[in-house]
Amino acid sequence: MIYFVSFLVTLAACMLGPICGMGGGIIIKPILDATGVMSVSTVTFLSGCTVISMSVWSMIKCFRHKESVIDLKNTTFLAIGAAGGGILGKMLFNYVASLFADRDMAGGVQACLMFIATLGAMLYTINRSRIKSRHIDGIIPSFVIGLGLGVFSSFLGIGGGPFNVVILYYFFDMPAKKAAQNSLYVIVFSQTASVLKSVMSGGVPAFNPVMLIGMVLCAIIATEIGRKINKKIDNSQATKLLEGAMVLIMMINLYNIWKFFF
């Protein structure tokens, strides 16, 4: 039953990656936390590995089929900043978890932050047409923005999801489908740095290798399905899917807040 739930959640979550730039972790993480089948640390690690697999596979396919719309000039420095932030975010998570007698209580902190951030991202997305976007151009601004994104996404163990997309909307004036692809590019850097930090510091939690392999395979299959859907929809439809996913994420995190603290 644990495998069925984990693999089904991974399939559903990772289909959204190529469509609206969500790494999948932002859905995988809170749902598996809600089921309580694994520790928060294990879910965070498995979610991060799954997100990397999905994002890397999606990027390879885009470059191979010459479908890339990545703004290499700005997004690369954003991604490098996110890699640094990924390491800092993992350190921050370990520190926060150490403050609780039960380390799993850190999941409640993650749920609170994820709910607030997702609500803000949804409000921005809904009102985007009335908010003037900026067009950031430069190494230092891109790096600093990426650093903040990396810390936040690594701490939450989610990849970045709608937060990356909103940042790309506002600071780089990207349309939905372009923002989705650039978001995945950033996620590759931030989550790889976060996972490597865990491996190199000996902080990898206990996990079942079969679970990890199954989730990675499901992520790759879901990515292929998502890419096919992405080709058939326009920017407005991609935005609606993003908004619907954010509502689901908030509902799950409300449940997790209640679960961990009440």
RODO-2510 file (C-alpha; in nm, 4 decimals, decimal comma):
residues 262
     n   res          X          Y          Z
     1     m     0,0000     0,0000     0,0000
     2     i     0,2870     0,2363     0,0840
     3     y     0,4436     0,1754    -0,2566
     4     f     0,1138     0,2204    -0,4395
     5     v     0,0427     0,5556    -0,2725
     6     s     0,3980     0,6851    -0,3196
     7     f     0,4177     0,5863    -0,6862
     8     l     0,0688     0,7182    -0,7680
     9     v     0,1423     1,0525    -0,6009
    10     t     0,4734     1,0770    -0,7879
    11     l     0,3062     1,0085    -1,1230
    12     a     0,0388     1,2724    -1,0686
    13     a     0,2769     1,5344    -0,9268
    14     c     0,5527     1,5031    -1,1861
    15     m     0,3163     1,5373    -1,4809
    16     l     0,2786     1,9008    -1,3755
    17     g     0,6526     1,9676    -1,4103
    18     p     0,6761     2,0164    -1,7883
    19     i     0,3305     2,1788    -1,7943
    20     c     0,3636     2,4512    -1,5308
    21     g     0,7172     2,4280    -1,3924
    22     m     0,6396     2,2535    -1,0660
    23     g     0,9122     2,0097    -0,9693
    24     g     0,6599     1,7661    -0,8277
    25     g     0,8091     1,7824    -0,4814
    26     i     0,5668     2,0497    -0,3702
    27     i     0,2881     1,7919    -0,4058
    28     i     0,4844     1,4755    -0,3225
    29     k     0,6259     1,6199     0,0004
    30     p     0,3038     1,7333     0,1756
    31     i     0,0968     1,4325     0,0631
    32     l     0,3520     1,1787     0,1879
    33     d     0,3914     1,3818     0,5082
    34     a     0,0148     1,3619     0,5500
    35     t     0,0127     0,9829     0,5139
    36     g     0,2801     0,9450     0,7841
    37     v     0,4271     0,6387     0,6088
    38     m     0,7836     0,7729     0,6368
    39     s     0,9746     1,0199     0,8509
    40     v     0,9820     1,3857     0,7414
    41     s     1,3562     1,3632     0,6700
    42     t     1,3117     1,0541     0,4516
    43     v     1,0261     1,2119     0,2582
    44     t     1,2334     1,5286     0,2060
    45     f     1,5276     1,3263     0,0711
    46     l     1,3200     1,1015    -0,1576
    47     s     1,1219     1,4000    -0,2827
    48     g     1,4456     1,5844    -0,3657
    49     c     1,5896     1,2872    -0,5576
    50     t     1,2654     1,2405    -0,7487
    51     v     1,2480     1,6083    -0,8412
    52     i     1,6065     1,6002    -0,9727
    53     s     1,5291     1,2964    -1,1897
    54     m     1,2177     1,4551    -1,3345
    55     s     1,3843     1,7912    -1,4003
    56     v     1,7008     1,6469    -1,5565
    57     w     1,4997     1,4156    -1,7827
    58     s     1,2779     1,7025    -1,8920
    59     m     1,5798     1,9256    -1,9687
    60     i     1,7538     1,6517    -2,1688
    61     k     1,4421     1,6000    -2,3802
    62     c     1,4005     1,9736    -2,4410
    63     f     1,7597     2,0211    -2,5560
    64     r     1,7590     1,7009    -2,7588
    65     h     1,4435     1,7978    -2,9467
    66     k     1,5544     2,1621    -2,9759
    67     e     1,2517     2,2791    -2,7790
    68     s     1,4495     2,4751    -2,5224
    69     v     1,3342     2,8292    -2,4399
    70     i     1,5720     2,8675    -2,1456
    71     d     1,7145     3,2167    -2,0978
    72     l     2,0705     3,0929    -2,0448
    73     k     2,2062     3,4426    -1,9863
    74     n     1,9999     3,5178    -1,6749
    75     t     1,8607     3,1824    -1,5675
    76     t     2,2049     3,0199    -1,5437
    77     f     2,3149     3,2703    -1,2777
    78     l     1,9767     3,2302    -1,1107
    79     a     2,0404     2,8548    -1,1061
    80     i     2,3961     2,8939    -0,9694
    81     g     2,2572     3,1093    -0,6891
    82     a     1,9913     2,8449    -0,6271
    83     a     2,2630     2,5795    -0,5943
    84     g     2,4297     2,7805    -0,3176
    85     g     2,0921     2,8380    -0,1595
    86     g     2,0197     2,4653    -0,1804
    87     i     2,3144     2,3924     0,0471
    88     l     2,2192     2,6675     0,2928
    89     g     1,8564     2,5529     0,2926
    90     k     1,9532     2,1969     0,3830
    91     m     2,1673     2,3274     0,6711
    92     l     1,8761     2,5423     0,7885
    93     f     1,6380     2,2446     0,7819
    94     n     1,8761     2,0341     0,9893
    95     y     1,9082     2,3161     1,2415
    96     v     1,5316     2,3681     1,2722
    97     a     1,4742     1,9920     1,3055
    98     s     1,7312     1,9784     1,5863
    99     l     1,5259     2,2286     1,7883
   100     f     1,2470     1,9732     1,8386
   101     a     1,2571     1,6619     2,0545
   102     d     1,0763     1,4900     1,7662
   103     r     1,2527     1,5901     1,4429
   104     d     0,9339     1,5190     1,2479
   105     m     0,7845     1,8342     1,4025
   106     a     0,9966     2,0244     1,1499
   107     g     0,7362     1,9047     0,8995
   108     g     0,4849     2,1317     1,0687
   109     v     0,7138     2,4313     1,0188
   110     q     0,7545     2,3340     0,6547
   111     a     0,3765     2,3051     0,6136
   112     c     0,3159     2,6526     0,7611
   113     l     0,5729     2,8183     0,5365
   114     m     0,4528     2,6274     0,2317
   115     f     0,0911     2,7315     0,2916
   116     i     0,1780     3,1009     0,3318
   117     a     0,4109     3,1041     0,0301
   118     t     0,1645     2,9150    -0,1906
   119     l    -0,1166     3,1536    -0,0959
   120     g     0,1033     3,4490    -0,1883
   121     a     0,2039     3,2856    -0,5167
   122     m    -0,1592     3,2133    -0,6068
   123     l    -0,2716     3,5686    -0,5276
   124     y     0,0057     3,7030    -0,7483
   125     t    -0,0785     3,4613    -1,0322
   126     i    -0,4470     3,5561    -1,0230
   127     n    -0,3687     3,9297    -1,0238
   128     r    -0,0679     3,9097    -1,2521
   129     s    -0,2288     4,1069    -1,5342
   130     r    -0,2664     4,4051    -1,2997
   131     i     0,0900     4,3915    -1,1658
   132     k     0,3701     4,5375    -1,3749
   133     s     0,6506     4,2877    -1,4266
   134     r     1,0175     4,3775    -1,4124
   135     h     1,2907     4,2634    -1,6461
   136     i     1,5986     4,1890    -1,4369
   137     d     1,9205     4,1694    -1,6362
   138     g     2,2542     4,1124    -1,4666
   139     i     2,4688     3,8541    -1,2933
   140     i     2,4453     3,9805    -0,9349
   141     p     2,0650     4,0384    -0,9193
   142     s     2,0010     3,6995    -1,0805
   143     f     2,2408     3,5267    -0,8406
   144     v     2,0873     3,6888    -0,5309
   145     i     1,7311     3,6027    -0,6373
   146     g     1,8423     3,2454    -0,7089
   147     l     2,0118     3,2205    -0,3694
   148     g     1,6859     3,3090    -0,1948
   149     l     1,4890     3,0614    -0,4051
   150     g     1,7408     2,7862    -0,3337
   151     v     1,7297     2,8372     0,0433
   152     f     1,3512     2,8353     0,0492
   153     s     1,2959     2,5356    -0,1791
   154     s     1,5719     2,3260    -0,0202
   155     f     1,4439     2,3952     0,3309
   156     l     1,0980     2,2817     0,2249
   157     g     1,2342     1,9884     0,0208
   158     i     1,0095     2,0704    -0,2720
   159     g     1,2225     2,1792    -0,5653
   160     g     1,0661     2,5226    -0,6028
   161     g     0,7322     2,4725    -0,7729
   162     p     0,5078     2,7749    -0,8177
   163     f     0,7498     2,9992    -0,6282
   164     n     1,0101     2,9651    -0,9036
   165     v     0,7451     3,0334    -1,1662
   166     v     0,6145     3,3442    -0,9888
   167     i     0,9684     3,4809    -0,9529
   168     l     1,0269     3,4243    -1,3242
   169     y     0,6913     3,5890    -1,4022
   170     y     0,7639     3,8996    -1,1975
   171     f     1,1395     3,9589    -1,2183
   172     f     1,2046     3,8256    -1,5696
   173     d     0,8691     3,8904    -1,7406
   174     m     0,8335     3,5361    -1,8778
   175     p     0,5107     3,3812    -2,0128
   176     a     0,3794     3,0699    -1,8383
   177     k     0,5265     2,7957    -2,0586
   178     k     0,8687     2,9616    -2,0823
   179     a     0,8706     3,0168    -1,7060
   180     a     0,7862     2,6481    -1,6557
   181     q     1,0922     2,5310    -1,8491
   182     n     1,3263     2,7826    -1,6874
   183     s     1,1905     2,6815    -1,3460
   184     l     1,2915     2,3193    -1,4063
   185     y     1,6396     2,4357    -1,5067
   186     v     1,6769     2,6165    -1,1726
   187     i     1,5377     2,3165    -0,9828
   188     v     1,8099     2,0882    -1,1246
   189     f     2,0773     2,3072    -0,9645
   190     s     1,9112     2,3755    -0,6296
   191     q     1,7979     2,0217    -0,5557
   192     t     2,1195     1,8577    -0,6755
   193     a     2,3167     2,0816    -0,4395
   194     s     2,0782     2,0001    -0,1537
   195     v     2,0981     1,6233    -0,2043
   196     l     2,4772     1,6305    -0,2457
   197     k     2,5007     1,8226     0,0814
   198     s     2,3097     1,5414     0,2555
   199     v     2,5265     1,2723     0,0975
   200     m     2,8601     1,4420     0,1684
   201     s     2,7712     1,5290     0,5273
   202     g     2,6442     1,1798     0,6062
   203     g     2,2949     1,3141     0,6606
   204     v     2,1116     1,0743     0,4296
   205     p     1,8150     0,9292     0,6208
   206     a     1,7238     0,5596     0,6151
   207     f     1,5170     0,4739     0,3071
   208     n     1,4117     0,1761     0,0989
   209     p     1,6089     0,1685    -0,2326
   210     v     1,3106     0,0087    -0,4063
   211     m     1,0996     0,3092    -0,3079
   212     l     1,3557     0,5521    -0,4500
   213     i     1,3974     0,3597    -0,7776
   214     g     1,0201     0,3306    -0,8203
   215     m     0,9607     0,7001    -0,7552
   216     v     1,2346     0,7983    -1,0009
   217     l     1,0892     0,5742    -1,2738
   218     c     0,7404     0,7118    -1,2093
   219     a     0,8795     1,0640    -1,2323
   220     i     1,0356     0,9952    -1,5730
   221     i     0,7166     0,8350    -1,7069
   222     a     0,5101     1,1261    -1,5755
   223     t     0,7487     1,3748    -1,7372
   224     e     0,6904     1,2189    -2,0769
   225     i     0,3139     1,2412    -2,0289
   226     g     0,3447     1,6010    -1,9113
   227     r     0,5551     1,7001    -2,2142
   228     k     0,2899     1,5646    -2,4480
   229     i     0,0168     1,7580    -2,2649
   230     n     0,2311     2,0727    -2,2664
   231     k     0,2441     2,0705    -2,6465
   232     k    -0,1354     2,0680    -2,6677
   233     i    -0,2186     2,3568    -2,4332
   234     d    -0,1570     2,7303    -2,4401
   235     n    -0,0209     2,9687    -2,1751
   236     s    -0,3633     3,0466    -2,0272
   237     q    -0,4416     2,6783    -1,9765
   238     a    -0,0981     2,6201    -1,8204
   239     t    -0,1692     2,9058    -1,5801
   240     k    -0,5057     2,7582    -1,4820
   241     l    -0,3433     2,4227    -1,4083
   242     l    -0,0857     2,6007    -1,1931
   243     e    -0,3593     2,7798    -0,9979
   244     g    -0,5529     2,4565    -0,9454
   245     a    -0,2411     2,2804    -0,8215
   246     m    -0,1752     2,5630    -0,5752
   247     v    -0,5240     2,5289    -0,4263
   248     l    -0,4625     2,1556    -0,3764
   249     i    -0,1239     2,2253    -0,2167
   250     m    -0,2757     2,4712     0,0319
   251     m    -0,5457     2,2248     0,1347
   252     i    -0,2900     1,9491     0,1956
   253     n    -0,0686     2,1810     0,3977
   254     l    -0,3596     2,2955     0,6133
   255     y    -0,4166     1,9318     0,7007
   256     n    -0,0467     1,8854     0,7795
   257     i    -0,0434     2,1924     1,0038
   258     w    -0,3337     2,0449     1,1984
   259     k    -0,1652     1,7033     1,2067
   260     f     0,1710     1,8228     1,3378
   261     f     0,0577     2,0910     1,5836
   262     f    -0,2911     1,9890     1,6950
***
